[in-house]
Amino acid sequence: MERRLLILMTAPTVVIGLLLFAACLVSAWSVNHVQARLSDILASNVSSMESAQELEINLRKLRFHCYLYLIEPKQGDANADLLAKLAADDRDFRLALEEAERWALTPQEVEYVGQIRSAYQHYQDQFQELSRRPPPPQSDYKELATLNPIRPIVEPCERYFHFNKEQMNRMRQENEHVSRLLRWVLLLLGLVGPISGLLIGWSMARGLSRSVQRELLHAQQLSALGQLAASLAHEVRNPLMSIKMLVEAALRSHNPRPFTHDNLHVVHRAVARLEKTVQGFLDFARPPALQRSVCDLRVVAAEAVELVRARAGQQKVDLVLSCPEQPIYGDVDRTRLCAVFVNLCLNSLDAMPGGGRLEIHLCSEPDRVLVRVLDTGTGIAPEVAGRLFTPFASSKPTGTGLGLCISKRIIEDHGGRIAGCDRPEGGACFTIVLPQTSPADRGQ
């Protein structure tokens, strides 16, 4: 049992711990994988963005020096200096373009860089042609701007730059989204652990409680079975001993004593006691179904009083029945309810061997009937006061403790309740509450 409880207590904890550990490993791997992927994408985007910026810067320098070259005369040191600057700008632009081609990973980037490469080749051809023409008048700036061969490169460079800028913004938003998602995942993992622990603990406690309750019920059943066997043996042995002694006396070989009329009375009483005991146990084990009918409860109480009147007279006990003048109807099993009244009266008479007073009061209240059985006897024994209606609880030496238990079951089957207590002036009081019925309610 201890090993089973240990397994039941530790197994769920180990399982939930392993699950949380696996979840943490998966989360750590996922976070690392996502971060590595984001780092690669970010590095690629940053390099692509840098190449786009380099193209933009070198394009501006190339455009400026090209413009100056077109408006300057094609002679002198100034012209040679501009050509050197244009050569340097051209070299820087080609390097930036090659870098952009290396970092162009998406189809859009490849397309934009291809457009820049094509426009750059066109620029080189057009620049050679324009460099051989005489410069236009310096006042005609519109014609100078139109003649500038760098103009076709500007638009694809700007598109390429803006595309990379948008990619960076999109990457930043995606990174923020992933970060928020990871925060929620980690928060859920943090909540799942305690909640899972609470649920596992609750289910374990519930399972253990049910297991303990089943074992306790089994132990109570075994205890009740033991008490039943002991009580039955006690109740059966005494009458059998009386019968055995009379039979042995009649069967003796020396001085046999024949059965007399008194001996037959003793045997008859012993058999009647055995029959009563067996019937009590049968009623306790297999209570018969109620045979209900609407009747006047005053008549049922009067029948019970008549059944115990002779014994009350022998014990010099005053027997009083108090009922209202109007009928009190109830939907009851007349025979079994009468047996309850008789059992309560006999218990009261057992508590008054030297005489006293026994009262049965019936009164009607809205929708219910109250029956009180009062006596002036010794009251309820303290050792059975807390378990008055439990099986085998009796303070009498020859009692089985089943009478009040069976009576309580009968009353509850009628939809009522029964309670017992000591009276302040001495004696006991048992109160029965039953639902009241009118003949019209039953439709007789």
C-alpha positions in Angstrom: 0.0 0.0 0.0 2.8 2.4 0.9 4.7 1.6 -2.3 1.5 2.2 -4.3 0.8 5.5 -2.6 4.5 6.5 -3.2 4.1 5.7 -6.9 0.8 7.6 -7.1 2.4 10.6 -5.5 5.7 10.7 -7.3 4.8 9.5 -10.8 2.6 12.6 -11.8 5.3 14.9 -10.4 8.0 13.2 -12.4 5.9 13.2 -15.6 5.0 16.9 -15.3 8.6 17.7 -14.5 9.8 15.8 -17.6 7.2 17.5 -19.7 8.2 20.9 -18.5 11.9 20.1 -19.1 11.1 19.0 -22.6 9.0 22.1 -23.2 11.9 24.3 -21.9 14.4 22.5 -24.2 12.1 22.9 -27.2 11.5 26.6 -26.3 15.3 27.2 -25.9 16.0 25.5 -29.3 13.2 27.5 -30.9 14.4 30.8 -29.5 18.0 30.0 -30.6 16.8 28.9 -34.1 14.7 32.0 -34.5 17.4 34.3 -33.2 20.0 32.7 -35.6 17.6 33.0 -38.5 16.9 36.6 -37.6 20.6 37.4 -37.2 21.3 35.9 -40.7 18.5 37.8 -42.3 19.4 41.0 -40.5 23.1 40.7 -41.5 22.0 40.2 -45.1 19.6 43.1 -45.0 22.2 45.4 -43.4 24.8 44.4 -46.0 22.3 45.0 -48.8 21.3 48.3 -47.2 25.0 49.4 -46.9 25.6 48.5 -50.6 22.5 50.5 -51.6 23.8 53.5 -49.6 27.3 53.1 -51.1 25.7 53.1 -54.6 23.7 56.2 -53.7 26.7 58.1 -52.4 29.0 57.1 -55.3 26.2 57.9 -57.8 25.9 61.4 -56.4 29.7 62.0 -56.7 29.7 60.6 -60.2 26.7 62.7 -61.2 28.3 65.8 -59.8 31.7 65.4 -61.4 30.1 64.3 -64.7 28.0 67.5 -64.7 31.1 69.6 -64.1 33.0 67.8 -66.9 30.2 68.5 -69.4 30.2 72.3 -68.7 34.0 72.6 -68.6 36.1 73.1 -71.8 37.8 69.9 -72.9 41.3 71.2 -72.3 43.7 72.2 -69.6 44.7 70.9 -66.2 41.2 71.4 -64.8 39.9 69.0 -67.4 42.5 66.4 -66.5 41.7 66.8 -62.8 38.0 66.2 -63.5 38.8 63.1 -65.5 40.8 61.7 -62.6 37.9 62.3 -60.3 35.5 60.8 -62.7 37.8 57.7 -63.0 37.9 57.4 -59.2 34.1 57.8 -59.0 33.6 55.3 -61.7 35.9 52.8 -59.9 34.1 53.3 -56.6 30.7 53.0 -58.3 31.7 49.7 -60.0 32.9 48.3 -56.6 29.7 49.3 -54.9 27.7 47.8 -57.8 29.6 44.5 -57.5 29.0 44.5 -53.7 25.3 45.1 -54.4 25.2 42.2 -56.8 26.8 40.0 -54.3 24.2 40.8 -51.6 21.2 40.8 -54.0 19.3 37.7 -52.7 15.7 38.4 -53.4 14.3 38.5 -57.0 13.4 42.2 -56.6 16.9 43.1 -55.6 18.4 41.1 -58.5 16.1 42.9 -60.8 16.9 46.4 -59.5 20.7 45.7 -59.5 20.4 44.4 -63.1 18.6 47.6 -64.1 21.5 49.6 -62.5 24.1 47.5 -64.3 22.3 48.0 -67.7 21.9 51.8 -67.1 25.6 52.0 -66.0 26.8 50.4 -69.2 24.5 52.7 -71.2 26.1 55.6 -69.2 29.6 54.6 -70.2 28.7 54.5 -73.9 26.9 57.8 -73.8 29.6 59.5 -71.7 32.3 58.6 -74.4 30.0 60.2 -77.0 29.2 63.3 -75.1 32.9 63.8 -74.1 33.7 64.4 -77.8 31.1 67.1 -78.3 31.7 70.8 -77.6 30.2 72.0 -74.3 26.8 73.7 -74.5 26.3 77.3 -73.3 26.6 77.4 -69.6 23.4 79.4 -69.4 21.4 76.5 -70.8 21.1 74.5 -67.6 18.1 72.6 -68.8 20.0 71.2 -71.8 22.9 70.4 -69.5 20.7 68.4 -67.2 19.2 66.6 -70.1 22.5 65.8 -71.6 23.9 64.3 -68.3 24.3 60.6 -69.1 24.1 59.6 -65.4 20.3 60.3 -65.3 19.2 56.8 -66.3 21.1 55.3 -63.3 19.4 57.5 -60.7 15.9 55.9 -60.8 16.9 52.3 -60.4 19.4 53.2 -57.7 16.6 55.0 -55.8 14.3 52.1 -56.2 16.9 49.7 -55.0 17.7 52.0 -51.9 14.0 52.4 -51.0 13.4 48.6 -51.4 16.2 47.9 -48.9 14.8 50.5 -46.6 11.4 48.8 -46.7 13.0 45.4 -46.1 14.7 46.8 -43.0 11.5 48.1 -41.7 9.7 44.9 -42.4 12.5 43.0 -40.7 12.2 45.2 -37.7 8.5 44.6 -37.5 8.9 40.9 -37.9 11.6 40.9 -35.1 9.2 42.8 -32.8 6.4 40.3 -33.6 8.7 37.3 -32.9 9.8 38.9 -29.6 6.2 39.4 -28.6 5.4 35.8 -29.5 8.3 34.5 -27.5 7.3 36.6 -24.5 3.8 35.1 -24.6 5.2 31.6 -25.1 7.6 32.0 -22.1 4.7 33.5 -20.0 2.5 30.5 -20.9 5.2 28.1 -19.9 5.6 29.9 -16.6 1.9 29.7 -16.0 1.5 26.1 -17.2 3.9 24.8 -14.6 2.1 26.1 -11.5 -1.4 25.4 -13.0 -0.3 21.9 -14.0 1.1 21.3 -10.6 -2.2 22.4 -9.0 -4.2 20.2 -11.3 -2.0 17.2 -10.7 -2.0 17.8 -6.9 -5.8 18.2 -6.9 -6.3 15.0 -9.0 -3.8 13.1 -6.7 -5.6 14.3 -3.6 -8.9 13.4 -5.1 -7.7 10.0 -6.1 -6.1 9.3 -2.7 -9.2 10.6 -1.0 -11.4 8.2 -3.0 -9.0 5.3 -2.3 -8.9 6.1 1.4 -12.7 6.4 1.4 -13.1 3.0 -0.3 -10.7 1.4 2.2 -12.5 3.1 5.1 -15.8 1.9 3.8 -14.5 -1.6 3.4 -13.2 -1.5 6.9 -16.5 -0.2 8.2 -18.3 -2.9 6.3 -16.0 -5.5 7.9 -16.5 -4.0 11.3 -20.3 -4.0 10.8 -20.2 -7.6 9.6 -18.2 -8.5 12.8 -20.7 -6.7 15.0 -23.5 -8.3 13.2 -22.0 -11.8 13.6 -21.3 -11.1 17.3 -24.8 -9.7 18.0 -26.5 -12.5 16.1 -24.5 -15.2 17.9 -25.3 -13.6 21.3 -29.0 -13.3 20.5 -29.2 -16.9 19.1 -27.1 -18.5 21.8 -29.1 -17.6 24.9 -32.5 -19.0 23.6 -30.7 -22.1 22.3 -29.0 -22.6 25.6 -32.4 -22.6 27.3 -33.8 -25.1 24.9 -30.7 -27.2 25.1 -30.9 -27.4 28.9 -34.5 -28.5 28.8 -33.9 -31.1 26.1 -30.8 -32.5 27.9 -32.8 -32.8 31.1 -35.5 -34.8 29.3 -32.9 -37.1 27.6 -30.9 -37.9 30.7 -30.6 -41.7 31.3 -30.6 -41.2 35.1 -33.5 -39.3 36.6 -34.9 -37.9 33.3 -37.3 -35.0 33.8 -40.2 -35.0 31.4 -41.4 -31.9 29.5 -44.0 -30.0 31.5 -46.4 -27.3 30.3 -44.0 -24.7 31.8 -41.1 -26.2 29.8 -43.1 -25.9 26.6 -43.8 -22.2 27.5 -40.1 -21.6 27.9 -39.3 -23.3 24.6 -42.1 -21.3 22.9 -40.7 -18.0 24.3 -37.2 -18.9 23.2 -38.3 -19.7 19.7 -40.3 -16.5 19.6 -37.2 -14.6 20.6 -35.2 -16.3 17.9 -37.8 -15.5 15.3 -37.9 -11.9 16.4 -34.1 -11.7 16.2 -34.0 -13.2 12.8 -36.8 -11.0 11.5 -35.0 -7.9 12.8 -31.9 -8.9 10.9 -33.9 -9.6 7.8 -35.6 -6.2 8.0 -32.2 -4.5 8.4 -30.6 -6.4 5.6 -33.5 -6.4 3.1 -36.2 -3.8 4.0 -39.5 -4.6 2.2 -41.0 -2.0 -0.1 -43.6 0.3 1.4 -47.3 -0.4 0.9 -48.6 3.1 1.0 -52.2 4.2 1.5 -53.8 7.3 2.9 -55.0 6.8 6.4 -55.7 8.6 9.7 -52.5 8.7 11.7 -54.5 8.9 14.9 -55.8 5.4 14.2 -52.3 4.1 13.6 -51.1 5.6 16.9 -54.1 4.1 18.7 -53.3 0.6 17.4 -49.7 0.9 18.6 -50.9 2.0 22.1 -53.2 -0.9 22.3 -50.4 -3.3 21.5 -48.2 -2.1 24.4 -51.0 -1.3 26.9 -50.8 -4.8 28.6 -47.1 -4.5 29.2 -47.5 -0.9 30.4 -50.0 -2.1 32.9 -47.7 -4.8 34.2 -45.0 -2.2 34.8 -47.4 0.2 36.3 -46.7 2.8 33.6 -49.4 5.4 32.8 -50.0 5.4 29.1 -51.4 8.6 27.5 -52.3 9.2 23.9 -53.0 12.8 22.9 -54.5 13.5 19.5 -56.6 16.4 18.0 -60.2 15.9 17.2 -59.8 16.4 13.5 -58.3 13.5 11.4 -54.7 13.7 10.5 -54.1 12.1 7.1 -50.8 10.7 5.8 -49.7 8.6 2.8 -48.0 5.9 4.8 -47.4 2.2 5.1 -49.7 1.6 8.0 -48.2 -1.6 9.3 -44.6 -0.4 9.2 -45.4 3.0 10.8 -47.3 1.2 13.6 -44.1 -1.0 14.1 -42.1 2.2 14.5 -44.5 3.6 17.1 -44.5 0.2 19.0 -40.7 0.1 18.9 -40.4 3.6 20.5 -43.0 2.7 23.1 -41.2 -0.6 24.0 -37.9 1.3 24.3 -39.5 3.7 26.7 -41.0 0.9 28.7 -37.6 -0.8 28.9 -36.3 2.5 30.5 -39.1 2.5 33.1 -39.0 -1.0 34.8 -40.4 0.5 38.1 -43.2 2.5 36.6 -43.5 6.0 35.2 -45.4 7.9 32.5 -45.4 7.3 28.7 -47.0 10.0 26.4 -47.7 9.9 22.7 -48.6 13.3 21.2 -49.9 13.9 17.7 -50.3 17.4 16.3 -50.9 18.8 12.8 -49.0 21.7 11.3 -49.1 23.2 7.8 -48.0 20.4 5.4 -46.5 18.2 8.2 -47.4 16.0 11.1 -45.5 15.9 14.4 -45.4 12.8 16.6 -43.7 12.9 20.0 -43.0 10.0 22.3 -42.1 11.1 25.8 -41.2 9.0 28.9 -39.9 9.6 32.4 -37.3 6.8 32.3 -33.5 6.9 32.6 -33.0 8.8 29.3 -30.6 8.1 26.6 -27.3 6.5 27.7 -24.3 8.8 27.1 -22.3 6.0 25.4 -24.9 5.7 22.6 -26.1 9.3 22.4 -23.8 10.2 19.5 -24.7 7.1 17.5 -28.3 6.6 18.4 -29.6 5.5 15.0 -26.5 3.5 13.9 -26.6 -0.3 13.7 -25.7 -2.3 16.8 -25.7 0.8 19.1 -27.6 -0.4 22.2 -27.2 0.1 26.0 -29.4 -2.9 26.7 -27.6 -6.2 27.6 -29.8 -8.2 25.2 -30.4 -5.5 22.6 -29.3 -5.8 19.0 -29.2 -2.0 18.3 -31.2 -2.5 15.1 -34.6 -1.2 16.3 -33.9 2.5 16.0 -31.8 2.1 12.9 -34.7 0.3 11.2 -37.2 2.9 12.5 -35.1 5.7 11.1 -35.0 4.0 7.7 -38.8 3.6 7.6 -39.4 7.2 8.5 -36.9 8.5 5.9 -38.6 6.2 3.3 -41.8 8.1 4.1 -40.0 11.4 3.4 -39.8 12.3 7.1 -37.2 12.4 9.8 -36.7 11.3 13.4 -34.6 12.6 16.3 -34.1 11.8 19.9 -32.9 13.7 22.9 -33.0 13.8 26.7 -35.7 15.8 28.5 -34.6 18.5 31.0 -36.9 17.1 33.6 -35.7 13.5 33.0 -36.5 10.9 30.5 -36.3 10.8 26.7 -38.2 12.4 23.9 -38.3 11.1 20.3 -39.8 13.4 17.6 -41.1 12.2 14.3 -41.9 14.6 11.4 -44.0 13.3 8.5 -45.5 15.0 5.5 -49.2 15.5 5.8 -51.6 14.4 3.0 -55.3 14.9 2.4 -57.5 12.3 0.7 -58.1 14.7 -2.2 -54.4 14.9 -2.9 -54.4 11.1 -3.6 -57.5 11.3 -5.7 -59.3 8.5 -3.9 
